[in-house]
């Protein structure tokens, strides 16, 4: 049974469309996912440094946010973050992302069920940025990955994201991000197979993101767009729009594109909403997003809860 599990893992890692750390590219929360994960330059409202570490310096006050994403095929994504603005020109954020797959049917070489398995992967990050001149922010995220694939088969990775953001005008912002610099998983199967085990390294792909955001206050709306450049299936265009018909309600929609082997360009739509009501010293906000998945029975549903103070 061990041979089957590890063989599947090695094969998937060798396919051109599969890259390590894929869970970390699903999205952070319902706001970003509803907007097609196109918010690397969006400074309006609460910011999320997962998309660009340079956003931290635009945070006003602090907030705690948690998200749960329910995916098909017994997958789940859990996120918790804390973001704090530091007067006069800086800010930071810390967060933990967990992805797990449960109810994996373990079988031996004869096809007989042996046990029910699960996997867990984690990303812990710390982001900091500062505005060196008014409107120009540079940021850095320190990222640590941990993957528990199977008993005795784990890997860790350490790396960085670099980001910059410039507010061209009060309404227009542009941003640039480079992700997962230096991250790699080192796998060692000697704990399972002894001298028959092997060592190999899975390097994370780098993705260059160039994004923009424009605020239309007269229309109570914000438009965001981004182009990602990286390995084939990680390159594509993202865009989103949010509209606030009421002070307490925001409606969002977005798209993202990717290049899939044998299929060409695949367009993934998304939509969602957000609602918030302030009371005492807190401003709770709840967000929902639905993201279509082209190769699964149904899409991803995400609920996020944020407390600002």
ABEGO torsion letter per residue (X at the ends): XAAAAAAAAAAAAABAABBBGAAAAAEABAAAAAAGGAAAABABEBBBAAABAAAAAABBEBBBBBBBBBBBGGBBBBBBBBBBBBOAABBBBBBBBBBBBBGBBBBBAAGBBABBBBBBBBBBBBBBBBBABBGBBBBBBBBBBBBBABBGBBBBBBBBBBBBBBBABAABBBBBBBBGBGBBBBBBAAAAAEAABBBBBBBBBBBBBBBBBBBBAAAGBBBBBBBBBBBAAABEBBBBBBBBABAABBBBBBBBBBBBBGAEBBBBBBBEBBBBBBBEABBBBBBBBBBBBAABABBBBBBBBBBBX
